Amino acid sequence: MVSGVWNTEATIPLGFPSTIPFPSIQTLPNLPPILRLPHSFFARRETSRASSNPSTKALKESLVRHGFTFQSETDTEVIPKLAKYVYDKAKEGEGDHTITFSQVVLEVMRHLEGAYALIFKSQHYPNELIACKRGSPLLLGVKEFNENASNGSAFQDDNFLSKSGHAKELFLSSDANAVVEHTKKVLVIEDGEVVHLKDGGVSILKFDKGQHGGLSRVASVQRALSILEMEVEQINKGNYEHYMQKEIHEQPESLTTTMRGRLLRGGSCKAKTVLLGGLKDHLKTIRRSRRIVFIGCGTSYNAALAARPILEELSGIPVTMEIASDLLDRQGPIYREDTAVFVSQSGETADSLSALEYALENGALCVGITNTVGSAIARNTHCGVHINAGAEIGVASTKAYTSQIVVMAMLALAIGGDTISNQARREAIIDGLFELPNKVREVLKLDQTMKDLAQELIAEQSLLVFGRGYNYATALEGALKVKEVALMHSEGILAGEMKHGPLALVDENLPTFVIATRDACFSKQQSVIQQLHARRGRLIVMCSKGDAASVCPGGSCRVIEVPQLEDCLQPVVNIVPLQLLAYHLTVLRGFNVDQPRNLAKSVTTQ
């Protein structure tokens, strides 16, 4: 009790992140990350990949030898039981000396390896919470019951009553989206910091590795609060039934926001240029690179793949693609003369963070492209660009994907410079970027068409998607959307590889989607369609407006016409019908659109 009016209470809400494995059937059903244990310590795992280290298994074996039993297969259960063990040993050895909560947590931290974000609570320490992290996201939200009463930005050992006399609420979360409806004032907790909430007061302590690998206290920390640049409306569904549906239809606005202030189109005598402030001090270094390496996972990898051809064309620098986990598995070569571009919606993807650490160790210039200000990738890269797509709540990325492509197209324009040889091409792309939001608005009118197609495909078990050139990435991303939310097997295939195996699958029953919009590969895609038609394939063809007769003579297949744009920007338009198809398939099949089975928005485990 701080005063006669305000009470203090420290609680941890229950939740069940979808990537945490379920316990075995012999144990408690639906065991949440706050473990319902007959012990006095509880730990909530906001995000963790401690399980990827052998140390967790060794800790568990050691605790079993000391008489502890485990109710689940989750690595999270090891942490509170380790805290209980540390507490008991301290009580035995120290007599009347009282071990503090922070000492218990610090000893637990000393034994943990890998990345984690943890919140501790114990019945031995009522009205106390301790949060700590390494490598995973965690933030503290600060709310006064009268928000207008305080304009201070510093945060140091604040007590429950602020200087203005108003009580505070404090929130710990791994995601700013969970906090913004309560407050916009946040403190991004950094690695090595321990936040101790006790009786309404807050202590932020900074710890470093000691000489013998232990943790040694440096000092209390004074930190500045950040203000979240998002509105509550961004995380509400509005008039839409699902977040994914809302985010698909928000893309004209999100693309406009992504480009705002970055595209300069003067009068008739002024050149059309791109301005990326986060890169301007490093452009010369990037242009001198031996190669550019795109590194990402999932949708972010596909976005980079879509942008690779235009970056190669305008910069003249070889561009290679790396899936972050595969780069780490192979320990692939990264050189000092390389520029490594890390693409991640959350900026906290575990494999990408490990690859970033690897690239930094090898001396490469590291560039970050993320949607999250203050994320680990944004903080640890040398420079970067925020895509500014706005909050994306649905697990399946939609508007972040299209904004990533646009940012990387602008990156290509910035690196390519303004040489006379590519001036016409550059100006055509910049004109196309200005037109892009309206083109996406136009293609969104296909919503009912894609819903009708989804109705026809509702009972199917598989879908093939063929693309090539710029739209190979579209095929991969479209297939990924269908499989992750509609739970239907789907495969994106490079059309040039059709005769090297995939053609054997084609028959009159298997739905086959071919992307054949106008670009340098159009005639080759016409040939692919003819060959699939000769095998009696069940064809669905996406083409540019006015090309229906060219791609589907005699009306022998279903055609989806989309507006035509500059070839390097066409993937932004072409992915939208596939996003709509995945969405409607999921709804019609009765699955959860926004939280697909076994998946999480930010993949913080390896």
C-alpha positions as CSV (number, residue, x, y, z in Angstrom):
1,M,0.0,0.0,0.0
2,V,1.5,3.3,-1.1
3,S,-1.2,5.5,0.2
4,G,-4.7,5.3,1.6
5,V,-6.2,5.5,-1.8
6,W,-4.0,3.6,-4.2
7,N,-3.3,-0.1,-4.0
8,T,-0.5,-1.9,-5.8
9,E,-0.9,-5.2,-7.5
10,A,1.5,-7.2,-9.7
11,T,-0.2,-9.8,-11.9
12,I,0.7,-11.8,-15.0
13,P,-2.2,-12.5,-17.4
14,L,-2.7,-16.0,-18.9
15,G,-2.0,-16.5,-22.6
16,F,-1.0,-19.2,-25.0
17,P,1.4,-18.2,-27.8
18,S,0.7,-20.6,-30.7
19,T,4.3,-21.6,-31.2
20,I,4.7,-23.0,-27.7
21,P,4.4,-26.8,-28.0
22,F,1.4,-28.5,-26.2
23,P,2.2,-30.7,-23.2
24,S,1.9,-34.4,-23.6
25,I,-1.6,-35.9,-23.1
26,Q,-0.7,-37.3,-19.7
27,T,-0.2,-33.7,-18.3
28,L,-2.4,-30.7,-17.8
29,P,-4.4,-29.7,-20.8
30,N,-3.7,-26.4,-22.5
31,L,-0.8,-25.6,-20.1
32,P,-0.1,-21.9,-20.6
33,P,3.3,-20.3,-20.5
34,I,2.7,-19.3,-16.9
35,L,3.0,-22.7,-15.4
36,R,0.4,-23.9,-12.9
37,L,2.9,-25.6,-10.7
38,P,2.8,-26.6,-7.0
39,H,5.9,-24.4,-6.5
40,S,6.2,-20.8,-5.5
41,F,7.9,-19.3,-8.6
42,F,6.2,-18.6,-11.8
43,A,7.7,-17.4,-15.1
44,R,6.0,-16.2,-18.2
45,R,7.9,-16.7,-21.4
46,E,7.1,-13.8,-23.7
47,T,9.5,-15.1,-26.2
48,S,12.3,-17.6,-25.9
49,R,14.6,-19.8,-27.8
50,A,16.5,-21.1,-24.8
51,S,15.3,-24.5,-25.9
52,S,17.6,-24.3,-28.9
53,N,20.6,-24.6,-26.5
54,P,21.7,-27.9,-25.0
55,S,22.0,-26.1,-21.7
56,T,18.2,-26.2,-21.2
57,K,18.3,-30.0,-21.4
58,A,21.2,-30.2,-19.1
59,L,19.5,-27.9,-16.5
60,K,16.4,-30.1,-16.7
61,E,18.4,-33.3,-16.1
62,S,20.1,-31.6,-13.1
63,L,16.8,-30.5,-11.6
64,V,15.4,-34.0,-12.0
65,R,18.4,-35.4,-10.1
66,H,17.5,-32.9,-7.3
67,G,14.0,-34.3,-7.0
68,F,12.0,-32.0,-9.3
69,T,9.4,-33.5,-11.6
70,F,8.1,-31.9,-14.8
71,Q,4.6,-31.8,-16.0
72,S,5.2,-30.8,-19.6
73,E,7.8,-30.9,-22.4
74,T,8.1,-27.2,-22.6
75,D,11.5,-25.6,-21.9
76,T,9.6,-22.8,-20.0
77,E,9.0,-25.1,-17.1
78,V,12.7,-25.4,-16.4
79,I,13.0,-21.7,-15.6
80,P,10.6,-21.4,-12.6
81,K,11.8,-24.7,-11.1
82,L,15.4,-23.5,-11.5
83,A,14.4,-20.3,-9.6
84,K,12.8,-22.5,-6.9
85,Y,16.0,-24.5,-6.6
86,V,18.1,-21.3,-6.3
87,Y,15.8,-19.9,-3.7
88,D,15.8,-23.1,-1.6
89,K,19.6,-23.5,-1.7
90,A,20.1,-19.8,-0.7
91,K,17.7,-20.3,2.3
92,E,19.6,-23.4,3.4
93,G,23.0,-21.9,3.2
94,E,22.5,-18.3,4.4
95,G,20.6,-18.8,7.6
96,D,18.8,-15.6,8.6
97,H,20.1,-13.8,5.5
98,T,17.3,-13.0,3.1
99,I,17.9,-13.5,-0.6
100,T,16.2,-10.8,-2.7
101,F,14.0,-11.5,-5.7
102,S,16.5,-9.9,-8.0
103,Q,19.3,-12.1,-6.7
104,V,17.3,-15.2,-7.5
105,V,16.5,-14.0,-11.0
106,L,20.1,-13.0,-11.7
107,E,21.3,-16.4,-10.7
108,V,18.7,-18.0,-13.0
109,M,19.9,-15.7,-15.8
110,R,23.5,-16.8,-15.3
111,H,22.5,-20.3,-16.2
112,L,20.4,-19.5,-19.3
113,E,21.8,-19.4,-22.8
114,G,20.2,-18.3,-26.1
115,A,17.6,-15.6,-26.5
116,Y,14.7,-15.0,-24.1
117,A,12.3,-12.5,-22.7
118,L,11.0,-13.5,-19.2
119,I,8.7,-12.1,-16.5
120,F,9.0,-13.6,-13.0
121,K,6.5,-13.6,-10.1
122,S,6.7,-15.4,-6.7
123,Q,4.6,-15.9,-3.7
124,H,7.7,-15.3,-1.6
125,Y,7.9,-11.8,-3.0
126,P,4.3,-10.4,-3.1
127,N,3.6,-7.4,-5.3
128,E,6.9,-7.8,-7.1
129,L,7.6,-8.6,-10.8
130,I,10.9,-8.9,-12.5
131,A,11.4,-8.7,-16.2
132,C,14.7,-9.5,-18.1
133,K,15.7,-10.3,-21.7
134,R,18.4,-11.2,-24.0
135,G,18.0,-11.0,-27.8
136,S,14.2,-11.1,-27.7
137,P,11.8,-8.1,-27.6
138,L,10.4,-6.7,-24.4
139,L,9.1,-3.3,-23.5
140,L,7.6,-1.5,-20.5
141,G,4.5,0.6,-21.0
142,V,3.9,3.5,-18.5
143,K,0.4,5.0,-18.0
144,E,-0.7,7.6,-15.6
145,F,-4.4,7.6,-14.8
146,N,-4.3,11.2,-15.8
147,E,-2.1,11.1,-18.9
148,N,-2.3,14.8,-19.5
149,A,-0.8,15.6,-16.1
150,S,2.7,14.6,-16.9
151,N,5.0,15.7,-19.6
152,G,8.2,14.2,-18.3
153,S,10.3,11.9,-20.5
154,A,12.9,10.6,-18.1
155,F,12.4,7.3,-16.3
156,Q,14.4,6.5,-13.2
157,D,13.2,4.5,-10.1
158,D,9.7,6.1,-10.4
159,N,7.3,5.2,-7.7
160,F,3.7,4.4,-7.9
161,L,2.6,8.0,-7.5
162,S,4.1,10.3,-10.1
163,K,5.3,13.9,-9.3
164,S,1.9,15.1,-10.1
165,G,0.3,12.8,-7.5
166,H,-1.4,10.6,-10.0
167,A,-1.2,6.8,-9.9
168,K,0.5,4.8,-12.6
169,E,-0.1,1.5,-14.4
170,L,2.9,-0.4,-15.8
171,F,2.7,-2.9,-18.6
172,L,5.2,-5.5,-19.7
173,S,4.9,-6.9,-23.2
174,S,6.8,-8.3,-26.1
175,D,4.7,-6.4,-28.6
176,A,3.8,-2.7,-28.8
177,N,0.4,-3.6,-30.3
178,A,-0.7,-5.0,-26.9
179,V,0.2,-1.8,-25.1
180,V,-0.9,1.0,-27.4
181,E,-4.6,0.8,-26.3
182,H,-3.4,1.6,-22.8
183,T,-0.5,4.0,-23.3
184,K,1.9,5.3,-25.9
185,K,4.7,5.9,-23.4
186,V,7.1,2.9,-23.5
187,L,10.6,2.0,-22.5
188,V,12.3,-0.5,-24.8
189,I,14.2,-2.8,-22.5
190,E,17.7,-3.6,-23.7
191,D,19.8,-6.7,-23.3
192,G,21.4,-7.0,-19.9
193,E,18.7,-4.8,-18.3
194,V,16.6,-6.1,-15.4
195,V,13.3,-4.3,-14.6
196,H,12.2,-4.7,-11.0
197,L,8.6,-3.7,-10.1
198,K,8.1,-3.6,-6.3
199,D,5.3,-2.1,-4.3
200,G,4.6,0.3,-7.2
201,G,8.1,1.4,-7.7
202,V,10.3,0.6,-10.7
203,S,14.1,0.0,-10.7
204,I,16.0,-0.5,-13.9
205,L,19.4,-2.1,-13.4
206,K,22.1,-2.7,-16.0
207,F,24.2,-5.8,-15.7
208,D,27.2,-6.9,-17.6
209,K,29.1,-10.2,-17.9
210,G,31.6,-10.5,-15.0
211,Q,35.2,-11.8,-15.4
212,H,34.2,-15.4,-14.7
213,G,31.0,-15.4,-16.8
214,G,28.8,-14.3,-14.0
215,L,26.6,-11.2,-13.9
216,S,27.9,-8.1,-12.1
217,R,25.8,-5.0,-11.3
218,V,26.9,-1.8,-12.9
219,A,24.3,0.8,-11.8
220,S,20.7,1.9,-11.8
221,V,19.8,3.3,-15.3
222,Q,18.1,6.5,-16.3
223,R,16.3,6.0,-19.5
224,A,14.1,8.1,-21.8
225,L,10.6,7.0,-22.6
226,S,9.7,6.6,-26.2
227,I,6.4,7.6,-27.7
228,L,4.7,5.0,-29.9
229,E,3.8,6.3,-33.4
230,M,0.6,4.4,-33.8
231,E,-3.0,4.9,-33.0
232,V,-5.5,2.5,-31.4
233,E,-7.5,2.6,-34.6
234,Q,-4.6,0.8,-36.3
235,I,-5.1,-2.3,-34.1
236,N,-8.9,-2.3,-34.3
237,K,-10.7,-4.2,-37.0
238,G,-13.0,-1.3,-37.8
239,N,-15.8,-2.5,-40.2
240,Y,-13.9,-5.6,-41.2
241,E,-14.5,-9.1,-39.9
242,H,-10.8,-10.0,-39.6
243,Y,-7.4,-8.3,-39.3
244,M,-6.1,-10.0,-42.5
245,Q,-9.1,-8.7,-44.5
246,K,-8.5,-5.2,-43.1
247,E,-4.8,-5.3,-43.8
248,I,-5.3,-6.5,-47.4
249,H,-7.7,-3.6,-48.1
250,E,-5.4,-1.1,-46.3
251,Q,-2.7,-1.6,-48.9
252,P,-3.4,1.5,-51.0
253,E,-2.9,3.6,-47.9
254,S,0.0,1.7,-46.5
255,L,1.9,2.0,-49.8
256,T,1.2,5.7,-49.8
257,T,2.6,6.0,-46.3
258,T,5.7,3.9,-47.3
259,M,6.5,6.3,-50.1
260,R,5.6,9.5,-48.4
261,G,8.5,12.0,-48.4
262,R,10.8,9.5,-50.2
263,L,9.8,10.1,-53.9
264,L,10.6,13.5,-55.4
265,R,9.0,14.4,-58.7
266,G,9.7,18.0,-59.7
267,G,8.7,20.0,-62.7
268,S,9.7,19.4,-66.3
269,C,13.3,20.5,-65.7
270,K,13.8,18.6,-62.4
271,A,14.9,15.0,-62.2
272,K,12.7,12.4,-60.5
273,T,14.6,11.1,-57.5
274,V,14.4,8.9,-54.4
275,L,15.5,10.1,-51.0
276,L,16.1,7.4,-48.3
277,G,17.5,9.3,-45.3
278,G,18.5,6.2,-43.4
279,L,20.9,5.2,-46.2
280,K,22.3,8.5,-47.5
281,D,25.6,8.3,-45.5
282,H,26.3,4.7,-46.7
283,L,25.3,4.8,-50.4
284,K,28.8,5.2,-51.6
285,T,29.9,2.2,-49.6
286,I,27.0,0.1,-50.9
287,R,27.9,1.1,-54.5
288,R,31.4,-0.2,-54.0
289,S,30.3,-3.5,-52.6
290,R,31.5,-6.7,-54.2
291,R,28.0,-8.1,-53.9
292,I,24.7,-7.5,-52.1
293,V,23.3,-10.3,-50.0
294,F,19.5,-10.3,-49.2
295,I,18.9,-12.3,-46.0
296,G,15.4,-13.1,-44.7
297,C,12.8,-15.7,-43.9
298,G,9.4,-16.6,-45.2
299,T,7.4,-13.7,-46.7
300,S,10.4,-11.3,-46.2
301,Y,12.6,-13.6,-48.3
302,N,9.9,-13.6,-51.0
303,A,9.8,-9.8,-51.0
304,A,13.5,-9.6,-51.4
305,L,13.4,-12.1,-54.2
306,A,10.8,-10.0,-56.0
307,A,13.1,-7.0,-55.8
308,R,16.4,-8.7,-56.8
309,P,16.1,-8.3,-60.6
310,I,15.6,-4.5,-60.5
311,L,18.4,-4.1,-58.0
312,E,20.8,-6.1,-60.2
313,E,19.6,-4.1,-63.3
314,L,20.0,-0.6,-61.9
315,S,23.1,-1.2,-59.6
316,G,25.1,-3.6,-61.7
317,I,26.1,-5.3,-58.5
318,P,25.6,-9.1,-58.1
319,V,22.7,-9.9,-55.8
320,T,22.5,-13.2,-53.9
321,M,19.6,-14.6,-51.8
322,E,20.0,-16.3,-48.5
323,I,17.4,-17.9,-46.2
324,A,18.7,-16.9,-42.8
325,S,18.6,-20.4,-41.2
326,D,20.4,-22.0,-44.2
327,L,23.1,-19.3,-44.2
328,L,23.8,-20.2,-40.6
329,D,23.6,-24.0,-41.1
330,R,26.2,-23.7,-43.9
331,Q,28.2,-21.0,-42.3
332,G,28.2,-19.5,-45.8
333,P,30.9,-17.0,-46.7
334,I,30.2,-13.3,-45.9
335,Y,33.0,-10.8,-46.7
336,R,34.0,-7.4,-45.6
337,E,33.3,-6.1,-49.1
338,D,29.7,-7.4,-49.0
339,T,26.5,-5.4,-48.1
340,A,24.1,-7.7,-46.2
341,V,20.5,-6.5,-46.3
342,F,18.3,-8.0,-43.6
343,V,14.6,-8.0,-44.4
344,S,12.1,-8.6,-41.5
345,Q,8.6,-7.4,-40.7
346,S,9.1,-7.6,-37.0
347,G,12.8,-6.9,-36.8
348,E,13.0,-9.7,-34.2
349,T,13.1,-12.9,-36.3
350,A,15.4,-15.3,-34.5
351,D,17.2,-16.7,-37.5
352,S,17.7,-13.3,-39.0
353,L,19.1,-11.9,-35.8
354,S,21.6,-14.8,-35.6
355,A,22.6,-14.2,-39.3
356,L,23.0,-10.5,-38.5
357,E,25.4,-11.3,-35.7
358,Y,27.3,-13.6,-38.1
359,A,27.5,-10.9,-40.8
360,L,28.7,-8.3,-38.3
361,E,31.4,-10.6,-37.1
362,N,32.6,-11.0,-40.7
363,G,32.8,-7.3,-41.2
364,A,30.0,-6.8,-43.7
365,L,28.0,-3.5,-44.0
366,C,24.6,-4.5,-42.6
367,V,21.4,-2.8,-43.7
368,G,18.0,-3.3,-42.1
369,I,14.6,-3.2,-43.7
370,T,11.9,-3.6,-41.0
371,N,8.4,-2.4,-40.1
372,T,9.2,-2.0,-36.4
373,V,11.0,1.1,-35.0
374,G,13.4,0.2,-32.2
375,S,13.4,-3.5,-33.1
376,A,16.6,-5.6,-32.7
377,I,17.5,-5.4,-36.4
378,A,16.8,-1.7,-36.5
379,R,19.1,-1.1,-33.6
380,N,22.0,-3.4,-34.6
381,T,22.4,-2.7,-38.3
382,H,24.6,0.1,-39.5
383,C,21.8,1.7,-41.4
384,G,18.4,0.9,-42.8
385,V,14.9,1.9,-44.0
386,H,11.6,1.5,-42.1
387,I,8.8,0.4,-44.4
388,N,6.1,2.4,-42.4
389,A,3.3,0.0,-43.3
390,G,1.6,0.4,-40.0
391,A,0.6,-2.2,-37.4
392,E,0.0,-5.6,-38.9
393,I,-1.9,-7.9,-36.5
394,G,-2.8,-10.9,-38.7
395,V,-0.1,-13.6,-38.6
396,A,-0.1,-13.9,-42.4
397,S,1.8,-10.8,-43.7
398,T,0.0,-8.9,-46.4
399,K,0.6,-5.1,-46.4
400,A,4.1,-5.5,-45.0
401,Y,5.0,-7.7,-48.0
402,T,3.9,-5.1,-50.6
403,S,5.6,-2.3,-48.7
404,Q,8.8,-4.3,-48.5
405,I,8.9,-4.7,-52.3
406,V,8.3,-0.9,-52.7
407,V,11.1,0.0,-50.3
408,M,13.5,-2.4,-52.0
409,A,12.6,-0.9,-55.4
410,M,13.3,2.5,-54.0
411,L,16.6,1.1,-52.6
412,A,17.5,0.0,-56.1
413,L,16.8,3.5,-57.5
414,A,18.9,5.0,-54.7
415,I,21.9,2.7,-55.3
416,G,21.6,2.9,-59.0
417,G,22.2,6.6,-59.0
418,D,21.1,8.9,-61.9
419,T,23.3,7.8,-64.8
420,I,22.0,8.9,-68.2
421,S,21.9,5.3,-69.5
422,N,19.1,4.3,-67.1
423,Q,17.4,7.7,-66.7
424,A,14.3,6.7,-68.7
425,R,13.9,3.4,-66.9
426,R,14.3,5.2,-63.5
427,E,11.7,7.8,-64.3
428,A,9.2,5.1,-65.6
429,I,9.6,3.3,-62.3
430,I,9.1,6.4,-60.2
431,D,6.0,7.2,-62.2
432,G,4.8,3.7,-61.6
433,L,5.4,4.1,-57.8
434,F,3.1,7.2,-57.8
435,E,0.4,5.2,-59.7
436,L,0.8,2.1,-57.5
437,P,-1.8,2.9,-54.8
438,N,-4.5,3.5,-57.3
439,K,-3.6,0.3,-59.2
440,V,-3.9,-1.7,-56.0
441,R,-7.2,0.0,-55.2
442,E,-8.4,-1.1,-58.7
443,V,-7.3,-4.7,-58.2
444,L,-9.1,-4.9,-54.8
445,K,-12.3,-4.7,-56.8
446,L,-11.7,-8.4,-57.6
447,D,-12.7,-9.3,-54.1
448,Q,-16.0,-10.9,-55.1
449,T,-14.3,-12.7,-58.0
450,M,-11.7,-14.2,-55.7
451,K,-14.4,-15.2,-53.3
452,D,-16.3,-17.0,-56.1
453,L,-13.1,-18.8,-57.1
454,A,-12.4,-19.8,-53.4
455,Q,-15.9,-21.3,-53.4
456,E,-14.9,-23.5,-56.3
457,L,-11.7,-24.6,-54.6
458,I,-13.0,-25.1,-51.1
459,A,-12.8,-28.9,-51.3
460,E,-9.5,-29.1,-53.0
461,Q,-6.4,-30.5,-51.3
462,S,-3.7,-29.0,-53.4
463,L,-2.8,-26.0,-55.6
464,L,0.1,-25.3,-57.9
465,V,1.2,-21.7,-58.7
466,F,3.5,-21.1,-61.6
467,G,5.5,-17.9,-62.1
468,R,8.8,-16.7,-63.5
469,G,10.9,-13.6,-63.7
470,Y,9.6,-10.9,-61.3
471,N,6.6,-13.1,-60.6
472,Y,8.4,-16.2,-59.4
473,A,8.3,-14.5,-56.0
474,T,4.6,-13.9,-56.5
475,A,4.1,-17.6,-57.0
476,L,6.0,-18.4,-53.8
477,E,4.2,-15.8,-51.7
478,G,0.8,-16.7,-53.1
479,A,1.3,-20.4,-52.3
480,L,2.7,-19.5,-48.9
481,K,-0.5,-17.5,-48.1
482,V,-2.8,-20.3,-49.1
483,K,-0.9,-22.9,-47.1
484,E,-0.4,-20.9,-43.9
485,V,-4.0,-19.7,-43.4
486,A,-6.2,-21.9,-45.6
487,L,-4.2,-25.0,-44.5
488,M,-4.2,-26.3,-48.1
489,H,-1.1,-27.8,-49.6
490,S,0.1,-25.3,-52.2
491,E,3.4,-25.0,-54.0
492,G,5.0,-22.0,-55.8
493,I,7.0,-23.3,-58.8
494,L,9.4,-21.5,-61.2
495,A,7.7,-22.0,-64.5
496,G,11.1,-22.7,-66.2
497,E,11.3,-25.9,-64.1
498,M,7.9,-27.2,-65.1
499,K,9.3,-30.0,-67.3
500,H,11.8,-31.0,-64.6
501,G,9.2,-32.8,-62.5
502,P,6.1,-30.7,-61.7
503,L,4.4,-31.4,-65.0
504,A,3.8,-34.9,-63.9
505,L,1.3,-33.6,-61.3
506,V,-0.9,-31.8,-63.9
507,D,-4.3,-33.3,-64.7
508,E,-7.9,-32.2,-65.1
509,N,-8.5,-32.2,-61.3
510,L,-5.5,-30.4,-59.9
511,P,-6.0,-26.5,-59.8
512,T,-3.1,-24.8,-61.5
513,F,-2.6,-21.1,-61.2
514,V,-0.4,-19.4,-63.8
515,I,0.8,-15.8,-63.5
516,A,1.3,-14.4,-67.0
517,T,1.2,-10.6,-66.9
518,R,3.0,-8.5,-69.5
519,D,6.8,-8.5,-69.0
520,A,9.9,-9.9,-70.6
521,C,8.8,-13.5,-69.8
522,F,5.2,-13.1,-71.2
523,S,5.8,-15.2,-74.3
524,K,7.4,-18.0,-72.3
525,Q,4.4,-18.0,-70.0
526,Q,2.1,-18.3,-73.0
527,S,4.1,-21.4,-74.0
528,V,3.7,-22.8,-70.4
529,I,-0.1,-22.3,-70.6
530,Q,-0.3,-24.1,-73.9
531,Q,1.6,-27.0,-72.6
532,L,-0.5,-27.2,-69.4
533,H,-3.6,-27.0,-71.5
534,A,-2.4,-29.8,-73.8
535,R,-2.2,-32.0,-70.6
536,R,-5.8,-31.1,-69.8
537,G,-4.7,-29.0,-66.9
538,R,-7.3,-27.2,-64.8
539,L,-6.0,-23.7,-65.4
540,I,-6.5,-20.4,-63.6
541,V,-4.5,-17.6,-65.4
542,M,-3.7,-14.2,-64.1
543,C,-3.0,-11.8,-67.0
544,S,-2.8,-8.0,-67.7
545,K,-6.1,-6.3,-68.7
546,G,-6.9,-7.0,-72.4
547,D,-4.8,-10.1,-72.6
548,A,-7.4,-12.7,-71.9
549,A,-7.7,-13.9,-75.5
550,S,-3.9,-14.1,-75.8
551,V,-3.4,-16.3,-72.8
552,C,-6.6,-18.3,-73.0
553,P,-7.8,-18.8,-76.6
554,G,-11.4,-20.1,-76.9
555,G,-12.1,-19.4,-73.2
556,S,-10.6,-22.8,-72.2
557,C,-9.5,-21.6,-68.7
558,R,-10.5,-19.2,-66.0
559,V,-8.9,-15.7,-66.4
560,I,-8.2,-13.0,-63.8
561,E,-7.3,-9.7,-65.3
562,V,-5.2,-7.2,-63.4
563,P,-4.0,-3.6,-64.2
564,Q,-0.6,-3.4,-65.9
565,L,2.3,-1.6,-64.4
566,E,6.1,-1.3,-64.7
567,D,7.4,-4.9,-64.6
568,C,9.4,-4.5,-61.4
569,L,6.3,-3.2,-59.6
570,Q,3.8,-5.7,-61.1
571,P,4.4,-8.2,-58.2
572,V,2.8,-5.7,-55.8
573,V,-0.4,-5.7,-57.9
574,N,-0.3,-9.4,-58.7
575,I,-0.1,-10.7,-55.1
576,V,-3.4,-9.0,-54.1
577,P,-5.8,-11.4,-55.8
578,L,-3.8,-14.3,-54.3
579,Q,-4.1,-12.7,-50.8
580,L,-7.8,-12.4,-51.3
581,L,-8.0,-16.0,-52.5
582,A,-6.2,-17.2,-49.4
583,Y,-8.4,-15.1,-47.1
584,H,-11.7,-16.3,-48.6
585,L,-10.6,-20.0,-48.7
586,T,-9.8,-19.8,-45.0
587,V,-13.1,-18.3,-44.1
588,L,-15.1,-20.7,-46.2
589,R,-13.2,-23.7,-44.8
590,G,-13.9,-22.5,-41.3
591,F,-10.3,-21.8,-40.1
592,N,-8.9,-19.0,-38.0
593,V,-7.7,-16.4,-40.4
594,D,-5.7,-14.2,-38.0
595,Q,-4.1,-16.9,-35.9
596,P,-3.3,-19.9,-38.1
597,R,-2.6,-23.2,-36.5
598,N,0.9,-23.6,-35.0
599,L,2.1,-20.2,-36.3
600,A,3.1,-16.9,-34.6
601,K,3.4,-13.4,-36.0
602,S,7.0,-12.9,-34.9
603,V,9.1,-16.0,-35.1
604,T,11.4,-15.7,-32.1
605,T,12.5,-19.3,-32.0
606,Q,14.9,-21.1,-34.2
